Amino acid sequence: MSAANQSKPTESELEILQILWEKGTCTVRDVHEILEKSKDAGYTTTLKLMQIMHEKGLVSRDTSAKTHIYKAIINQEKTQQHLVNRMIDNVFNGSAARLVMQALGNHSASKEEIDSIKKYLDQLSKK
């Protein structure tokens, strides 16, 4: 599926995709139990969301067993790149620098994260 025709996941769908990207494959029950730890999520809502995600081409569904197994079929890195690019364009008027400054100003980065960012910026400046 190309990025051009890829369905854009909603916020709730992104939460489910994060779980599937981390775990690999899951049943609806598995996903629901993880979601329930951080929010009030009904099982039938999770089921319906995952069915919609299957229809949109975001996840695959193995129906060979009694319990259906779901797997993310959109690429995590490409999805993140697409969403960040959209945010830069729509929220930060095309300025990646403004996004980074806003993110670092509002979120405490660890020393390791800052060192990693500096190393990345050094690599970019050498190109």
Rosetta silent file (secondary structure, phi, psi, omega in degrees, C-alpha in Angstrom):
SEQUENCE: MSAANQSKPTESELEILQILWEKGTCTVRDVHEILEKSKDAGYTTTLKLMQIMHEKGLVSRDTSAKTHIYKAIINQEKTQQHLVNRMIDNVFNGSAARLVMQALGNHSASKEEIDSIKKYLDQLSKK
SCORE:     score description
SCORE:     0.000 S_00000001
   1 L     0.000  125.126 -178.469    0.000    0.000    0.000 S_00000001
   2 L   -80.407  158.307 -179.277    1.555    3.291   -1.020 S_00000001
   3 L   -63.684  -28.348 -177.663    1.623    6.301    1.270 S_00000001
   4 L   -65.473  -38.984 -178.010   -0.527    8.213   -1.227 S_00000001
   5 L  -106.252    8.311  179.540   -3.531    5.936   -0.872 S_00000001
   6 L   -67.968  131.453  176.510   -2.859    4.811    2.689 S_00000001
   7 L   -64.900  139.006  179.103   -5.785    5.420    5.022 S_00000001
   8 L   -84.550  119.879 -179.521   -4.932    7.935    7.680 S_00000001
   9 L   -70.670  143.126  174.580   -5.336    6.347   11.113 S_00000001
  10 L   -76.840  174.235  179.059   -7.400    8.160   13.717 S_00000001
  11 H   -60.049  -43.560  179.586   -6.044    8.784   17.221 S_00000001
  12 H   -65.818  -38.775  178.268   -7.811    5.665   18.557 S_00000001
  13 H   -66.655  -36.528  177.462   -6.530    3.597   15.643 S_00000001
  14 H   -63.234  -37.800  177.235   -2.994    4.855   16.319 S_00000001
  15 H   -60.817  -42.379  179.375   -3.260    3.615   19.914 S_00000001
  16 H   -68.652  -42.187  178.317   -4.158    0.149   18.600 S_00000001
  17 H   -60.510  -39.713  178.583   -1.417    0.282   15.960 S_00000001
  18 H   -57.348  -42.216  179.892    1.147    1.138   18.665 S_00000001
  19 H   -65.185  -46.888 -178.691    0.165   -2.048   20.499 S_00000001
  20 H   -66.386  -37.148  176.891    0.318   -4.166   17.335 S_00000001
  21 H   -63.603  -37.901 -178.877    3.672   -2.679   16.304 S_00000001
  22 H   -75.232  -44.218 -173.355    5.080   -3.523   19.732 S_00000001
  23 H   -89.585  -24.144 -176.577    3.532   -6.990   20.147 S_00000001
  24 L    95.462  -76.618  176.997    3.458   -8.161   16.528 S_00000001
  25 E  -129.889  148.165 -178.686    0.151  -10.039   16.574 S_00000001
  26 E  -151.922  155.120  167.502   -2.761   -9.816   18.998 S_00000001
  27 L   -86.509  169.219  175.535   -6.331  -10.852   19.510 S_00000001
  28 H   -60.065  -40.409  179.900   -8.968   -8.206   20.178 S_00000001
  29 H   -59.380  -45.006  178.977   -8.914   -9.334   23.827 S_00000001
  30 H   -57.337  -49.269 -178.894   -5.133   -8.769   24.032 S_00000001
  31 H   -62.661  -45.579 -178.875   -5.453   -5.247   22.611 S_00000001
  32 H   -59.092  -43.551 -178.904   -8.460   -4.450   24.797 S_00000001
  33 H   -63.602  -35.918  178.066   -6.646   -5.507   27.994 S_00000001
  34 H   -71.568  -44.408  179.224   -3.688   -3.234   27.173 S_00000001
  35 H   -60.981  -38.922 -176.631   -5.945   -0.283   26.276 S_00000001
  36 H   -62.584  -23.187  179.708   -7.954   -0.743   29.472 S_00000001
  37 L   -67.466  -28.076 -175.266   -4.846   -0.053   31.583 S_00000001
  38 L  -115.716  -10.662 -179.845   -4.726    3.558   30.409 S_00000001
  39 L  -155.952  164.422  178.738   -8.301    4.425   29.448 S_00000001
  40 L   -83.857   96.768 -176.663  -11.900    3.386   29.817 S_00000001
  41 L  -119.748  127.436  176.776  -12.323    1.256   26.698 S_00000001
  42 L   -81.074  144.576 -179.341  -15.249   -1.066   26.040 S_00000001
  43 H   -58.472  -45.140 -177.547  -14.480   -4.449   24.468 S_00000001
  44 H   -65.894  -31.173  176.458  -17.085   -3.995   21.729 S_00000001
  45 H   -66.454  -44.603  177.816  -15.625   -0.574   20.884 S_00000001
  46 H   -61.333  -44.971  178.801  -12.152   -2.110   20.523 S_00000001
  47 H   -58.415  -48.586 -177.935  -13.604   -4.920   18.388 S_00000001
  48 H   -63.433  -43.033  178.399  -15.440   -2.475   16.112 S_00000001
  49 H   -59.420  -43.462 -178.354  -12.362   -0.244   15.753 S_00000001
  50 H   -69.824  -32.527  174.958  -10.217   -3.221   14.760 S_00000001
  51 H   -65.958  -43.289  178.036  -12.839   -4.372   12.237 S_00000001
  52 H   -63.032  -42.289  179.095  -12.871   -0.875   10.711 S_00000001
  53 H   -61.045  -36.389  176.705   -9.057   -0.864   10.659 S_00000001
  54 H   -65.302  -44.404  178.781   -9.159   -4.153    8.735 S_00000001
  55 H   -62.595  -34.622 -178.892  -11.595   -2.654    6.212 S_00000001
  56 H   -79.580   -9.705 -179.493   -9.311    0.404    5.836 S_00000001
  57 L    83.308   21.408  178.565   -6.291   -1.806    5.175 S_00000001
  58 L   -87.056  -30.315 -178.964   -4.418   -0.829    8.344 S_00000001
  59 E  -134.462  156.124  172.278   -4.346   -4.344    9.809 S_00000001
  60 E  -102.725  159.695 -178.280   -4.602   -7.905    8.562 S_00000001
  61 E  -134.892  122.980  176.380   -6.844  -10.480   10.226 S_00000001
  62 E   -94.697  113.701 -176.366   -6.162  -14.218   10.406 S_00000001
  63 L  -104.769   15.257 -176.359   -9.534  -15.965   10.688 S_00000001
  64 L   -71.274  -24.053  177.835   -8.217  -19.550   10.451 S_00000001
  65 L  -106.368  170.272  179.110   -8.681  -20.140   14.197 S_00000001
  66 L   -59.391  -41.757  178.533  -11.716  -19.503   16.389 S_00000001
  67 L   -93.751  123.816 -179.262  -10.026  -16.395   17.811 S_00000001
  68 L   -73.228  139.071 -179.813   -9.072  -13.883   15.124 S_00000001
  69 E  -111.945  128.323 -178.393   -5.475  -12.673   15.142 S_00000001
  70 E  -107.646  149.197  177.941   -4.691   -9.126   14.015 S_00000001
  71 E  -145.227  138.045  176.763   -1.407   -7.695   12.743 S_00000001
  72 E   -67.098  133.523  176.886   -0.458   -4.161   11.657 S_00000001
  73 L  -114.317   -2.142  172.616    0.218   -4.063    7.928 S_00000001
  74 L   -96.752  145.589 -175.117    1.166   -0.412    7.646 S_00000001
  75 L   -73.835  130.614 -177.818    4.773    0.449    8.378 S_00000001
  76 H   -62.504  -48.166 -176.416    5.390    2.167   11.729 S_00000001
  77 H   -65.068  -43.489  179.798    8.254    4.373   10.544 S_00000001
  78 H   -65.917  -37.433  178.131    6.477    5.504    7.363 S_00000001
  79 H   -65.384  -44.431  178.644    3.293    6.232    9.320 S_00000001
  80 H   -62.651  -43.559  178.904    5.219    8.274   11.877 S_00000001
  81 H   -60.443  -45.123 -179.840    7.046   10.180    9.115 S_00000001
  82 H   -60.581  -45.435 -178.133    3.768   10.927    7.356 S_00000001
  83 H   -68.024  -39.401  178.599    2.097   12.171   10.563 S_00000001
  84 H   -66.468  -43.535  178.272    5.081   14.304   11.590 S_00000001
  85 H   -60.456  -41.113  177.997    5.311   15.842    8.117 S_00000001
  86 H   -63.184  -42.209 -179.850    1.590   16.615    8.248 S_00000001
  87 H   -65.802  -42.766  178.959    1.984   18.175   11.699 S_00000001
  88 H   -59.095  -45.794 -178.990    4.976   20.267   10.584 S_00000001
  89 H   -66.608  -45.787 -171.751    3.009   21.532    7.586 S_00000001
  90 H   -85.704  -31.878 -173.782   -0.310   22.113    9.358 S_00000001
  91 H  -105.049  -33.517 -174.449    0.699   23.181   12.861 S_00000001
  92 L  -114.185   21.861  174.234    4.192   24.658   12.507 S_00000001
  93 L    52.025   37.370  176.821    3.826   26.351    9.119 S_00000001
  94 L    82.175    5.641 -176.324    6.388   24.028    7.541 S_00000001
  95 L  -101.125  107.432  176.326    9.108   24.668   10.141 S_00000001
  96 H   -65.733  -34.839  179.716   10.710   21.511   11.557 S_00000001
  97 H   -60.864  -42.833  179.315   12.824   23.711   13.844 S_00000001
  98 H   -63.675  -37.608  176.950    9.692   25.184   15.468 S_00000001
  99 H   -62.032  -48.240 -178.237    8.367   21.654   16.059 S_00000001
 100 H   -63.163  -45.358 -179.768   11.613   20.555   17.715 S_00000001
 101 H   -63.604  -40.049  177.756   11.847   23.678   19.880 S_00000001
 102 H   -64.050  -45.142 -178.921    8.212   23.307   20.945 S_00000001
 103 H   -62.795  -46.318 -178.949    8.699   19.631   21.750 S_00000001
 104 H   -72.014  -27.581  178.008   11.863   20.200   23.772 S_00000001
 105 H   -74.159  -27.033 -176.448   10.371   23.224   25.513 S_00000001
 106 H  -104.568   -6.576 -176.043    7.315   21.299   26.677 S_00000001
 107 L  -133.473  128.358  179.398    8.836   17.900   27.380 S_00000001
 108 L   -73.744  116.052  177.489   11.757   17.134   29.663 S_00000001
 109 L   -92.405  141.284  177.792   14.359   15.290   27.612 S_00000001
 110 L   -73.498  166.019  177.348   16.864   13.073   29.398 S_00000001
 111 H   -59.460  -39.630  179.724   20.596   13.679   29.042 S_00000001
 112 H   -63.401  -41.451  178.644   20.771   10.594   26.821 S_00000001
 113 H   -64.859  -43.284  179.599   18.013   11.946   24.559 S_00000001
 114 H   -64.025  -42.493  177.649   19.713   15.342   24.284 S_00000001
 115 H   -61.574  -40.569  178.700   23.063   13.668   23.516 S_00000001
 116 H   -64.271  -41.356  177.838   21.351   11.573   20.853 S_00000001
 117 H   -63.952  -44.029  178.920   19.747   14.676   19.320 S_00000001
 118 H   -61.132  -43.935  179.658   23.119   16.499   19.307 S_00000001
 119 H   -61.726  -42.648  178.972   24.784   13.520   17.618 S_00000001
 120 H   -63.582  -43.809  179.381   22.020   13.412   14.997 S_00000001
 121 H   -64.779  -37.020  176.448   22.313   17.155   14.341 S_00000001
 122 H   -62.965  -41.581  178.445   26.093   16.802   13.982 S_00000001
 123 H   -64.446  -40.397  179.038   25.586   14.058   11.390 S_00000001
 124 H   -64.490  -38.384 -177.082   23.089   16.218    9.509 S_00000001
 125 H   -73.129  -19.820  178.887   25.438   19.200    9.423 S_00000001
 126 H   -83.186  -11.626 -178.179   28.236   17.040    7.938 S_00000001
 127 L   -77.454    0.000    0.000   26.073   16.063    4.945 S_00000001
